[in-house]
């Protein structure tokens, strides 16, 4: 997928951050506003890179379409793992970031997903198998009310990880599942990359006394 500008797949400002860590003898991480443990920041970067560089799965005896579908679902798992780690670093939770994600253009992504998921067949299947918090956000999505896109990703991660979701559920084409997952992952990866950049640039301003 490779969303960031880092040639190894880390967040775009990761190389700059690493240089600042060397210059400051490790103290720069404390200025990011992402907790006090640099190891936690490294963990986020590693998970971001795994999601960013994931190139798919290979199965013997599976159609290319189904193989791509499973790869896309796994991509959501990797992406959500990185996103969830960033939320912890920011001391926040998914239920409090809906408005912030709308500032990044989540409503357009939701509209694109709805155009793909005819009659909401994919997410209706998911709706019946997730907890009440996810169901409330999915109800908002179904009704065209403001909804938190993060829940659309975490819902996929939840039921796929528990072995319930497949790429051809409800006789939906795996190609549609692939596209839904791509939209979600690219959106969340972009948000993570831009958020890390914002924290990095704020830390630089603090050093410069701006």
N, CA, C and O of each residue as an XYZ file, in Angstrom:
840
protein
N       0.846     -1.199      0.000
C       0.000      0.000      0.000
C       0.882      1.249      0.000
O       0.733      2.098     -0.879
N       1.791      1.382      0.959
C       2.754      2.485      1.069
C       2.076      3.855      0.945
O       1.996      4.439     -0.136
N       1.598      4.336      2.080
C       0.939      5.645      2.151
C       1.945      6.755      2.439
O       1.823      7.856      1.903
N       2.933      6.474      3.277
C       3.842      7.527      3.742
C       4.941      7.803      2.719
O       5.060      7.117      1.704
N       5.737      8.825      3.014
C       6.858      9.182      2.155
C       8.175      8.538      2.590
O       9.220      8.798      1.995
N       8.126      7.711      3.610
C       9.328      7.039      4.103
C       9.616      5.816      3.238
O       8.719      5.007      2.999
N      10.845      5.669      2.767
C      11.136      4.590      1.820
C      11.097      3.207      2.455
O      11.083      2.203      1.743
N      11.078      3.138      3.779
C      10.972      1.841      4.452
C       9.558      1.572      4.968
O       9.293      0.527      5.563
N       8.664      2.517      4.735
C       7.274      2.295      5.132
C       6.893      2.852      6.485
O       5.747      2.704      6.910
N       7.825      3.489      7.172
C       7.505      4.120      8.446
C       6.717      5.417      8.206
O       6.595      5.851      7.060
N       6.187      6.037      9.253
C       5.545      7.349      9.076
C       6.491      8.323      8.383
O       7.710      8.212      8.514
N       5.929      9.272      7.649
C       6.737     10.168      6.808
C       7.826     10.900      7.571
O       8.905     11.142      7.030
N       7.561     11.255      8.812
C       8.533     12.006      9.611
C       9.375     11.105     10.514
O      10.057     11.601     11.411
N       9.340      9.805     10.293
C      10.039      8.895     11.200
C      11.552      9.086     11.152
O      12.207      9.083     12.194
N      12.108      9.250      9.971
C      13.555      9.448      9.864
C      13.972     10.732     10.570
O      14.986     10.760     11.268
N      13.194     11.793     10.389
C      13.484     13.057     11.078
C      13.369     12.890     12.589
O      14.192     13.402     13.347
N      12.347     12.172     13.010
C      12.163     11.905     14.441
C      13.368     11.134     15.002
O      13.879     11.459     16.074
N      13.806     10.121     14.271
C      14.946      9.322     14.732
C      16.200     10.166     14.856
O      16.985      9.990     15.788
N      16.389     11.081     13.917
C      17.549     11.982     13.993
C      17.460     12.893     15.220
O      18.458     13.131     15.900
N      16.264     13.395     15.492
C      16.077     14.242     16.670
C      16.314     13.460     17.955
O      16.836     14.004     18.929
N      15.940     12.208     17.960
C      16.179     11.369     19.141
C      17.680     11.206     19.389
O      18.122     11.211     20.537
N      18.462     11.062     18.320
C      19.917     10.939     18.471
C      20.517     12.251     18.972
O      21.355     12.258     19.873
N      20.081     13.354     18.382
C      20.613     14.665     18.762
C      20.312     14.984     20.223
O      21.142     15.549     20.936
N      19.101     14.607     20.655
C      18.648     14.957     22.008
C      18.976     13.889     23.043
O      18.586     14.003     24.205
N      19.697     12.846     22.617
C      20.009     11.737     23.513
C      18.736     11.091     24.074
O      18.690     10.669     25.229
N      17.711     11.029     23.226
C      16.489     10.317     23.585
C      15.407     11.140     24.235
O      14.338     10.613     24.544
N      15.649     12.418     24.451
C      14.660     13.229     25.169
C      13.571     13.799     24.257
O      12.527     14.240     24.738
N      13.807     13.791     22.955
C      12.858     14.416     22.019
C      11.477     13.767     22.081
O      10.467     14.446     21.897
N      11.424     12.475     22.336
C      10.132     11.771     22.352
C       9.189     12.354     23.399
O       7.970     12.320     23.231
N       9.753     12.889     24.477
C       8.913     13.456     25.529
C       8.191     14.722     25.120
O       7.280     15.170     25.816
N       8.596     15.317     23.975
C       7.950     16.539     23.501
C       6.818     16.270     22.517
O       6.093     17.192     22.140
N       6.660     15.019     22.100
C       5.684     14.702     21.056
C       4.238     14.780     21.527
O       3.324     14.968     20.724
N       4.040     14.635     22.831
C       2.669     14.551     23.313
C       2.071     13.185     23.060
O       0.856     13.042     22.924
N       2.939     12.172     22.997
C       2.505     10.796     22.747
C       2.999      9.869     23.855
O       3.530      8.790     23.593
N       2.813     10.308     25.087
C       3.242      9.496     26.209
C       4.709      9.726     26.541
O       5.390     10.520     25.892
N       5.175      9.029     27.547
C       6.541      9.247     28.050
C       7.500      8.114     27.712
O       8.687      8.195     28.025
N       7.001      7.064     27.079
C       7.829      5.888     26.813
C       8.178      5.810     25.330
O       7.302      5.520     24.515
N       9.443      6.064     24.955
C       9.805      5.984     23.536
C       9.597      4.602     22.940
O       9.397      4.464     21.733
N       9.644      3.576     23.788
C       9.396      2.225     23.294
C       7.985      2.066     22.742
O       7.774      1.331     21.778
N       7.015      2.756     23.353
C       5.640      2.705     22.857
C       5.521      3.387     21.497
O       4.764      2.943     20.634
N       6.275      4.469     21.315
C       6.273      5.156     20.025
C       6.910      4.262     18.960
O       6.427      4.192     17.830
N       7.991      3.582     19.326
C       8.620      2.640     18.398
C       7.660      1.517     18.020
O       7.634      1.065     16.875
N       6.886      1.081     18.979
C       5.924      0.008     18.716
C       4.861      0.466     17.719
O       4.474     -0.280     16.820
N       4.397      1.701     17.892
C       3.442      2.237     16.923
C       4.057      2.264     15.525
O       3.426      1.850     14.553
N       5.291      2.752     15.436
C       5.947      2.859     14.130
C       6.100      1.487     13.474
O       5.928      1.353     12.263
N       6.420      0.477     14.269
C       6.576     -0.874     13.729
C       5.248     -1.405     13.205
O       5.199     -2.044     12.154
N       4.171     -1.138     13.942
C       2.860     -1.606     13.492
C       2.387     -0.828     12.271
O       1.768     -1.387     11.365
N       2.686      0.468     12.258
C       2.371      1.284     11.079
C       3.092      0.719      9.862
O       2.500      0.565      8.793
N       4.362      0.414     10.031
C       5.139     -0.112      8.911
C       4.594     -1.458      8.433
O       4.518     -1.707      7.229
N       4.220     -2.316      9.367
C       3.674     -3.624      8.978
C       2.422     -3.455      8.127
O       2.246     -4.135      7.116
N       1.554     -2.536      8.551
C       0.325     -2.292      7.780
C       0.643     -1.647      6.439
O       0.035     -1.979      5.422
N       1.585     -0.737      6.445
C       1.935      0.016      5.248
C       2.605     -0.870      4.196
O       2.403     -0.680      2.997
N       3.393     -1.828      4.647
C       4.187     -2.656      3.734
C       3.556     -4.015      3.450
O       4.098     -4.793      2.664
N       2.437     -4.307      4.067
C       1.776     -5.592      3.835
C       1.423     -5.725      2.364
O       0.764     -4.855      1.794
N       1.866     -6.826      1.746
C       1.691     -7.008      0.301
C       0.727     -8.129     -0.054
O       0.591     -8.484     -1.225
N       0.059     -8.687      0.942
C      -0.948     -9.706      0.646
C      -0.536    -11.106      1.057
O       0.604    -11.360      1.446
N      -1.505    -12.008      0.956
C      -1.318    -13.412      1.303
C      -1.261    -14.261      0.039
O      -1.726    -13.852     -1.025
N      -0.687    -15.439      0.178
C      -0.696    -16.402     -0.923
C      -1.234    -17.726     -0.417
O      -0.770    -18.253      0.594
N      -2.222    -18.262     -1.133
C      -2.812    -19.554     -0.786
C      -2.755    -20.476     -2.003
O      -2.892    -20.025     -3.140
N      -2.556    -21.739     -1.760
C      -2.654    -22.716     -2.837
C      -4.095    -23.176     -2.973
O      -4.749    -23.485     -1.977
N      -4.584    -23.223     -4.189
C      -5.911    -23.760     -4.441
C      -7.049    -22.772     -4.273
O      -8.213    -23.150     -4.407
N      -6.737    -21.501     -3.981
C      -7.768    -20.457     -3.841
C      -7.817    -19.633     -5.123
O      -6.804    -19.458     -5.800
N      -8.989    -19.137     -5.444
C      -9.093    -18.228     -6.580
C      -8.365    -16.934     -6.249
O      -8.222    -16.579     -5.078
N      -7.909    -16.236     -7.266
C      -7.229    -14.968     -7.044
C      -8.145    -13.972     -6.348
O      -7.698    -13.190     -5.509
N      -9.423    -14.002     -6.695
C     -10.394    -13.084     -6.115
C     -10.530    -13.302     -4.606
O     -10.517    -12.349     -3.827
N     -10.662    -14.577     -4.205
C     -10.801    -14.890     -2.782
C      -9.512    -14.588     -2.026
O      -9.546    -14.101     -0.896
N      -8.391    -14.875     -2.648
C      -7.097    -14.599     -2.027
C      -6.935    -13.112     -1.751
O      -6.464    -12.717     -0.684
N      -7.327    -12.292     -2.714
C      -7.251    -10.843     -2.517
C      -8.209    -10.394     -1.420
O      -7.911     -9.468     -0.665
N      -9.365    -11.060     -1.336
C     -10.319    -10.725     -0.289
C      -9.769    -10.984      1.094
O      -9.906    -10.142      1.982
N      -9.148    -12.132      1.293
C      -8.552    -12.440      2.591
C      -7.383    -11.491      2.894
O      -7.190    -11.081      4.039
N      -6.623    -11.153      1.877
C      -5.521    -10.213      2.066
C      -6.042     -8.862      2.541
O      -5.460     -8.234      3.426
N      -7.145     -8.424      1.942
C      -7.723     -7.130      2.312
C      -8.211     -7.135      3.754
O      -8.024     -6.155      4.475
N      -8.831     -8.222      4.177
C      -9.301     -8.322      5.557
C      -8.125     -8.322      6.530
O      -8.193     -7.707      7.594
N      -7.044     -9.016      6.161
C      -5.840     -8.994      7.001
C      -5.239     -7.592      7.058
O      -4.710     -7.180      8.090
N      -5.322     -6.863      5.948
C      -4.819     -5.488      5.937
C      -5.541     -4.636      6.968
O      -4.928     -3.794      7.625
N      -6.840     -4.853      7.111
C      -7.606     -4.115      8.124
C      -7.110     -4.468      9.519
O      -7.003     -3.590     10.376
N      -6.807     -5.734      9.759
C      -6.299     -6.151     11.068
C      -4.991     -5.421     11.387
O      -4.834     -4.877     12.480
N      -4.061     -5.410     10.442
C      -2.786     -4.721     10.651
C      -2.994     -3.225     10.851
O      -2.386     -2.614     11.731
N      -3.856     -2.644     10.028
C      -4.086     -1.200     10.103
C      -4.726     -0.821     11.425
O      -4.333      0.163     12.051
N      -5.717     -1.603     11.852
C      -6.381     -1.285     13.112
C      -5.416     -1.433     14.287
O      -5.484     -0.658     15.242
N      -4.532     -2.403     14.229
C      -3.549     -2.582     15.300
C      -2.696     -1.323     15.452
O      -2.446     -0.870     16.569
N      -2.251     -0.761     14.334
C      -1.456      0.472     14.391
C      -2.303      1.640     14.881
O      -1.852      2.435     15.705
N      -3.520      1.743     14.378
C      -4.389      2.858     14.744
C      -4.737      2.812     16.229
O      -4.730      3.841     16.905
N      -5.033      1.643     16.723
C      -5.362      1.475     18.137
C      -4.170      1.848     19.016
O      -4.339      2.429     20.089
N      -2.970      1.511     18.557
C      -1.758      1.874     19.298
C      -1.585      3.385     19.350
O      -1.209      3.936     20.385
N      -1.860      4.057     18.230
C      -1.761      5.513     18.223
C      -2.792      6.144     19.151
O      -2.489      7.117     19.841
N      -3.992      5.606     19.175
C      -5.010      6.132     20.090
C      -4.528      6.058     21.537
O      -4.729      6.995     22.310
N      -3.896      4.952     21.899
C      -3.380      4.811     23.261
C      -2.282      5.831     23.537
O      -2.216      6.399     24.627
N      -1.427      6.061     22.553
C      -0.366      7.059     22.720
C      -0.954      8.448     22.928
O      -0.393      9.266     23.658
N      -2.079      8.706     22.288
C      -2.731     10.009     22.399
C      -3.687     10.073     23.590
O      -4.361     11.081     23.802
N      -3.737      8.977     24.369
C      -4.598      8.890     25.558
C      -6.067      9.166     25.203
O      -6.763      9.905     25.900
N      -6.509      8.563     24.120
C      -7.897      8.726     23.712
C      -8.450      7.384     23.260
O      -7.727      6.388     23.231
N      -9.721      7.356     22.910
C     -10.380      6.125     22.481
C     -11.183      6.391     21.219
O     -11.458      7.535     20.859
N     -11.548      5.312     20.565
C     -12.259      5.430     19.290
C     -13.557      6.217     19.423
O     -13.945      6.937     18.503
N     -14.225      6.084     20.559
C     -15.541      6.734     20.694
C     -15.470      8.246     20.826
O     -16.506      8.911     20.850
N     -14.256      8.806     20.912
C     -14.126     10.253     21.089
C     -13.487     10.957     19.894
O     -13.175     12.146     19.970
N     -13.289     10.233     18.791
C     -12.533     10.828     17.685
C     -13.353     10.995     16.412
O     -12.801     11.334     15.365
N     -14.650     10.766     16.485
C     -15.474     10.856     15.282
C     -15.367     12.199     14.585
O     -15.211     12.261     13.366
N     -15.449     13.269     15.352
C     -15.398     14.601     14.758
C     -14.015     14.881     14.165
O     -13.906     15.473     13.091
N     -12.980     14.464     14.852
C     -11.624     14.668     14.328
C     -11.442     13.941     12.997
O     -10.800     14.463     12.086
N     -12.005     12.740     12.884
C     -11.888     11.988     11.636
C     -12.711     12.626     10.522
O     -12.349     12.540      9.348
N     -13.809     13.260     10.888
C     -14.592     13.976      9.870
C     -13.791     15.141      9.298
O     -13.957     15.497      8.131
N     -12.920     15.737     10.118
C     -12.071     16.820      9.627
C     -11.087     16.316      8.570
O     -10.594     17.089      7.749
N     -10.812     15.030      8.599
C      -9.931     14.416      7.606
C     -10.692     13.930      6.366
O     -10.089     13.401      5.432
N     -12.008     14.109      6.362
C     -12.790     13.718      5.187
C     -13.434     12.356      5.264
O     -13.677     11.728      4.233
N     -13.719     11.881      6.473
C     -14.287     10.540      6.618
C     -15.667     10.402      5.978
O     -16.036      9.312      5.541
N     -16.435     11.495      5.917
C     -17.793     11.397      5.374
C     -17.775     10.991      3.903
O     -18.642     10.242      3.453
N     -16.799     11.479      3.161
C     -16.696     11.092      1.752
C     -16.331      9.616      1.620
O     -16.843      8.924      0.740
N     -15.451      9.135      2.490
C     -15.076      7.713      2.472
C     -16.294      6.854      2.802
O     -16.515      5.818      2.175
N     -17.077      7.282      3.777
C     -18.285      6.535      4.129
C     -19.265      6.498      2.955
O     -19.887      5.468      2.696
N     -19.399      7.607      2.255
C     -20.291      7.642      1.098
C     -19.797      6.699      0.006
O     -20.597      6.031     -0.650
N     -18.492      6.645     -0.188
C     -17.926      5.742     -1.194
C     -18.166      4.284     -0.822
O     -18.460      3.454     -1.682
N     -18.039      3.980      0.468
C     -18.292      2.608      0.931
C     -19.752      2.241      0.725
O     -20.068      1.129      0.300
N     -20.631      3.172      1.026
C     -22.063      2.889      0.869
C     -22.421      2.633     -0.587
O     -23.290      1.809     -0.873
N     -21.771      3.317     -1.501
C     -22.015      3.082     -2.927
C     -21.567      1.694     -3.350
O     -22.144      1.097     -4.259
N     -20.540      1.185     -2.691
C     -20.048     -0.160     -2.993
C     -20.925     -1.242     -2.375
O     -21.207     -2.265     -3.000
N     -21.348     -1.003     -1.148
C     -22.078     -2.013     -0.365
C     -23.580     -1.869     -0.627
O     -24.306     -1.283      0.176
N     -24.026     -2.404     -1.744
C     -25.421     -2.271     -2.150
C     -26.349     -2.881     -1.100
O     -26.167     -4.026     -0.687
N     -27.341     -2.105     -0.676
C     -28.309     -2.501      0.356
C     -27.635     -2.793      1.693
O     -28.218     -3.451      2.555
N     -26.421     -2.310      1.864
C     -25.680     -2.509      3.128
C     -25.531     -3.983      3.488
O     -25.495     -4.323      4.670
N     -25.444     -4.858      2.498
C     -25.394     -6.296      2.780
C     -24.174     -6.677      3.614
O     -24.276     -7.491      4.532
N     -23.042     -6.101      3.301
C     -21.812     -6.431      4.017
C     -21.893     -5.985      5.470
O     -21.615     -6.758      6.387
N     -22.275     -4.740      5.667
C     -22.301     -4.218      7.031
C     -23.532     -4.644      7.814
O     -23.506     -4.604      9.044
N     -24.602     -5.048      7.154
C     -25.729     -5.641      7.883
C     -25.302     -6.972      8.510
O     -25.666     -7.279      9.645
N     -24.538     -7.745      7.765
C     -24.019     -9.003      8.304
C     -23.147     -8.727      9.528
O     -23.253     -9.416     10.542
N     -22.295     -7.725      9.426
C     -21.412     -7.377     10.533
C     -22.207     -6.850     11.723
O     -21.906     -7.182     12.870
N     -23.213     -6.035     11.454
C     -24.016     -5.402     12.495
C     -24.577     -6.418     13.479
O     -24.621     -6.165     14.683
N     -25.001     -7.555     12.972
C     -25.617     -8.578     13.819
C     -24.626     -9.293     14.724
O     -25.025    -10.067     15.595
N     -23.341     -9.041     14.524
C     -22.324     -9.838     15.204
C     -21.322     -9.009     16.003
O     -20.279     -9.518     16.415
N     -21.638     -7.737     16.221
C     -20.740     -6.876     17.000
C     -21.463     -6.342     18.225
O     -22.672     -6.519     18.372
N     -20.716     -5.691     19.098
C     -21.305     -5.202     20.344
C     -22.160     -3.953     20.116
O     -22.226     -3.424     19.006
N     -22.805     -3.499     21.174
C     -23.780     -2.410     21.058
C     -23.130     -1.094     20.609
O     -23.757     -0.312     19.893
N     -21.898     -0.845     21.017
C     -21.224      0.388     20.604
C     -21.035      0.421     19.090
O     -21.290      1.436     18.442
N     -20.587     -0.701     18.541
C     -20.437     -0.789     17.096
C     -21.803     -0.709     16.405
O     -21.937     -0.074     15.359
N     -22.791     -1.341     16.983
C     -24.112     -1.318     16.365
C     -24.674      0.096     16.295
O     -25.303      0.463     15.302
N     -24.456      0.893     17.338
C     -24.950      2.272     17.322
C     -24.300      3.072     16.201
O     -24.977      3.820     15.495
N     -23.000      2.917     16.040
C     -22.319      3.657     14.971
C     -22.749      3.161     13.594
O     -22.890      3.952     12.661
N     -22.956      1.853     13.469
C     -23.416      1.319     12.187
C     -24.844      1.769     11.895
O     -25.191      2.015     10.739
N     -25.668      1.878     12.921
C     -27.025      2.405     12.722
C     -26.959      3.841     12.193
O     -27.704      4.204     11.284
N     -26.078      4.646     12.757
C     -25.891      6.006     12.254
C     -25.471      5.990     10.785
O     -25.961      6.772      9.971
N     -24.562      5.089     10.475
C     -24.085      4.952      9.091
C     -25.223      4.550      8.154
O     -25.369      5.120      7.072
N     -26.023      3.575      8.565
C     -27.151      3.137      7.737
C     -28.145      4.279      7.499
O     -28.719      4.402      6.417
N     -28.337      5.110      8.529
C     -29.341      6.179      8.465
C     -28.792      7.493      7.902
O     -29.485      8.510      7.896
N     -27.551      7.465      7.432
C     -26.897      8.674      6.896
C     -26.744      9.768      7.940
O     -26.708     10.952      7.607
N     -26.656      9.369      9.201
C     -26.362     10.303     10.280
C     -24.847     10.346     10.485
O     -24.147      9.429     10.055
N     -24.329     11.388     11.132
C     -22.879     11.433     11.381
C     -22.421     10.167     12.109
O     -22.973      9.804     13.148
N     -21.435      9.521     11.568
C     -20.953      8.273     12.165
C     -19.434      8.262     12.198
O     -18.767      8.954     11.429
N     -18.918      7.471     13.094
C     -17.479      7.391     13.334
C     -16.902      6.263     12.484
O     -17.152      5.086     12.746
N     -16.137      6.630     11.474
C     -15.612      5.650     10.530
C     -14.696      4.619     11.195
O     -14.536      3.510     10.685
N     -14.103      4.978     12.317
C     -13.209      4.042     13.008
C     -13.937      2.752     13.358
O     -13.341      1.674     13.343
N     -15.217      2.858     13.672
C     -15.982      1.670     14.050
C     -16.225      0.745     12.871
O     -16.388     -0.460     13.061
N     -16.253      1.279     11.661
C     -16.422      0.420     10.493
C     -15.194     -0.455     10.288
O     -15.296     -1.594      9.833
N     -14.029      0.093     10.631
C     -12.795     -0.690     10.539
C     -12.671     -1.673     11.701
O     -12.343     -2.842     11.495
N     -12.931     -1.206     12.913
C     -12.758     -2.098     14.071
C     -13.775     -3.228     14.062
O     -13.502     -4.312     14.577
N     -14.948     -2.985     13.480
C     -15.955     -4.045     13.385
C     -15.467     -5.173     12.473
O     -15.648     -6.353     12.776
N     -14.848     -4.793     11.355
C     -14.274     -5.813     10.463
C     -13.196     -6.589     11.191
O     -13.185     -7.820     11.170
N     -12.282     -5.865     11.841
C     -11.203     -6.534     12.565
C     -11.727     -7.520     13.594
O     -11.208     -8.627     13.737
N     -12.774     -7.099     14.313
C     -13.319     -7.912     15.402
C     -13.874     -9.232     14.892
O     -13.491    -10.293     15.385
N     -14.761     -9.184     13.921
C     -15.407    -10.447     13.549
C     -14.539    -11.279     12.605
O     -14.705    -12.497     12.532
N     -13.618    -10.642     11.884
C     -12.692    -11.433     11.075
C     -11.712    -12.175     11.976
O     -11.423    -13.350     11.748
N     -11.204    -11.494     12.995
C     -10.260    -12.125     13.917
C     -10.896    -13.286     14.675
O     -10.205    -14.213     15.099
N     -12.214    -13.229     14.841
C     -12.912    -14.302     15.543
C     -13.432    -15.375     14.591
O     -14.192    -16.253     14.998
N     -13.027    -15.307     13.337
C     -13.325    -16.379     12.397
C     -14.718    -16.360     11.803
O     -15.162    -17.364     11.246
N     -15.419    -15.238     11.910
C     -16.805    -15.184     11.428
C     -16.894    -14.636     10.012
O     -17.747    -15.062      9.234
N     -16.025    -13.701      9.676
C     -16.131    -12.980      8.417
C     -15.251    -13.606      7.332
O     -14.099    -13.959      7.583
N     -15.804    -13.737      6.132
C     -15.056    -14.204      4.964
C     -15.232    -13.191      3.833
O     -16.119    -12.339      3.903
N     -14.398    -13.272      2.790
C     -14.485    -12.273      1.715
C     -15.734    -12.399      0.844
O     -16.067    -11.465      0.115
N     -16.424    -13.524      0.905
C     -17.615    -13.709      0.064
C     -18.879    -13.888      0.892
O     -19.820    -14.555      0.464
N     -18.895    -13.293      2.071
C     -20.056    -13.380      2.951
C     -21.290    -12.787      2.256
O     -21.181    -11.832      1.487
N     -22.431    -13.350      2.530
C     -23.685    -12.876      1.949
C     -23.637    -12.865      0.410
O     -24.343    -12.099     -0.245
N     -22.786    -13.735     -0.139
C     -22.624    -13.833     -1.600
C     -22.183    -12.518     -2.238
O     -22.447    -12.257     -3.412
N     -21.502    -11.696     -1.432
C     -20.936    -10.455     -1.945
C     -19.645    -10.781     -2.695
O     -18.885    -11.654     -2.275
N     -19.402    -10.098     -3.776
C     -18.157    -10.303     -4.505
C     -16.969     -9.916     -3.626
O     -16.971     -8.844     -3.021
N     -15.956    -10.781     -3.552
C     -14.751    -10.409     -2.798
C     -14.128     -9.110     -3.286
O     -13.460     -8.416     -2.520
N     -14.342     -8.777     -4.548
C     -13.783     -7.525     -5.070
C     -14.368     -6.311     -4.355
O     -13.681     -5.308     -4.164
N     -15.634     -6.405     -3.962
C     -16.265     -5.311     -3.220
C     -15.662     -5.219     -1.821
O     -15.387     -4.125     -1.328
N     -15.460     -6.363     -1.190
C     -14.834     -6.380      0.141
C     -13.429     -5.796      0.063
O     -13.015     -5.038      0.940
N     -12.702     -6.151     -0.987
C     -11.348     -5.613     -1.180
C     -11.387     -4.090     -1.253
O     -10.565     -3.416     -0.633
N     -12.330     -3.551     -2.003
C     -12.395     -2.111     -2.181
C     -12.819     -1.407     -0.891
O     -12.291     -0.343     -0.569
N     -13.759     -1.986     -0.153
C     -14.168     -1.406      1.131
C     -12.977     -1.365      2.087
O     -12.724     -0.351      2.737
N     -12.257     -2.468      2.162
C     -11.092     -2.526      3.050
C     -10.014     -1.548      2.608
O      -9.372     -0.910      3.442
N      -9.813     -1.428      1.305
C      -8.807     -0.494      0.798
C      -9.139      0.937      1.199
O      -8.266      1.678      1.651
N     -10.397      1.324      1.034
C     -10.807      2.680      1.396
C     -10.574      2.953      2.878
O     -10.057      4.008      3.247
N     -10.957      2.002      3.721
C     -10.779      2.180      5.163
C      -9.303      2.255      5.532
O      -8.894      3.127      6.299
N      -8.508      1.345      4.990
C      -7.093      1.290      5.371
C      -6.339      2.511      4.882
O      -5.544      3.086      5.625
N      -6.577      2.913      3.647
C      -5.878      4.089      3.136
C      -6.253      5.338      3.928
O      -5.409      6.197      4.186
N      -7.515      5.431      4.306
C      -7.939      6.583      5.100
C      -7.246      6.593      6.459
O      -6.668      7.607      6.850
N      -7.299      5.482      7.178
C      -6.710      5.439      8.523
C      -5.193      5.582      8.485
O      -4.609      6.216      9.364
N      -4.551      4.999      7.475
C      -3.104      5.152      7.361
C      -2.730      6.609      7.105
O      -1.748      7.107      7.657
N      -3.503      7.285      6.278
C      -3.251      8.701      6.014
C      -3.425      9.529      7.270
O      -2.619     10.416      7.554
N      -4.480      9.242      8.026
C      -4.711      9.951      9.287
C      -3.530      9.742     10.231
O      -3.023     10.700     10.813
N      -3.094      8.499     10.382
C      -1.975      8.226     11.288
C      -0.704      8.953     10.853
O       0.011      9.517     11.681
N      -0.433      8.935      9.562
C       0.764      9.585      9.057
C       0.709     11.092      9.319
O       1.691     11.688      9.761
N      -0.427     11.689      9.050
C      -0.555     13.133      9.245
C      -0.562     13.498     10.726
O      -0.031     14.541     11.109
N      -1.155     12.653     11.559
C      -1.152     12.926     12.996
C       0.261     12.856     13.566
O       0.643     13.692     14.385
N       1.033     11.869     13.140
C       2.410     11.783     13.633
C       3.209     13.002     13.180
O       4.023     13.533     13.935
N       2.974     13.438     11.953
C       3.639     14.648     11.454
C       3.279     15.857     12.299
O       4.150     16.664     12.623
N       2.016     15.996     12.660
C       1.581     17.116     13.494
C       2.277     17.105     14.849
O       2.733     18.145     15.323
N       2.360     15.940     15.467
C       3.029     15.839     16.767
C       4.521     16.141     16.637
O       5.105     16.804     17.494
N       5.126     15.655     15.571
C       6.555     15.911     15.355
C       6.807     17.411     15.165
O       7.726     17.968     15.764
N       6.003     18.051     14.343
C       6.216     19.481     14.073
C       5.937     20.343     15.307
O       6.578     21.375     15.502
N       4.985     19.922     16.134
C       4.737     20.644     17.379
C       5.929     20.524     18.321
O       6.297     21.487     18.993
N       6.526     19.348     18.366
C       7.712     19.146     19.207
C       8.867     20.025     18.727
O       9.598     20.588     19.541
N       9.033     20.144     17.416
C      10.077     21.020     16.878
C       9.842     22.478     17.270
O      10.779     23.201     17.610
N       8.578     22.897     17.218
C       8.265     24.284     17.602
C       8.594     24.532     19.062
O       9.048     25.620     19.418
N       8.373     23.539     19.910
C       8.720     23.694     21.325
C      10.221     23.868     21.510
O      10.663     24.689     22.313
N      11.000     23.097     20.767
C      12.455     23.209     20.858
C      12.918     24.601     20.431
O      13.838     25.173     21.015
N      12.262     25.131     19.405
C      12.645     26.431     18.858
C      12.013     27.599     19.598
O      12.264     28.763     19.286
N      11.174     27.260     20.601
C      10.540     28.296     21.393
C       9.476     29.057     20.655
O       9.239     30.231     20.939
N       8.832     28.410     19.712
C       7.795     29.063     18.928
C       6.414     28.816     19.522
O       5.416     29.297     18.985
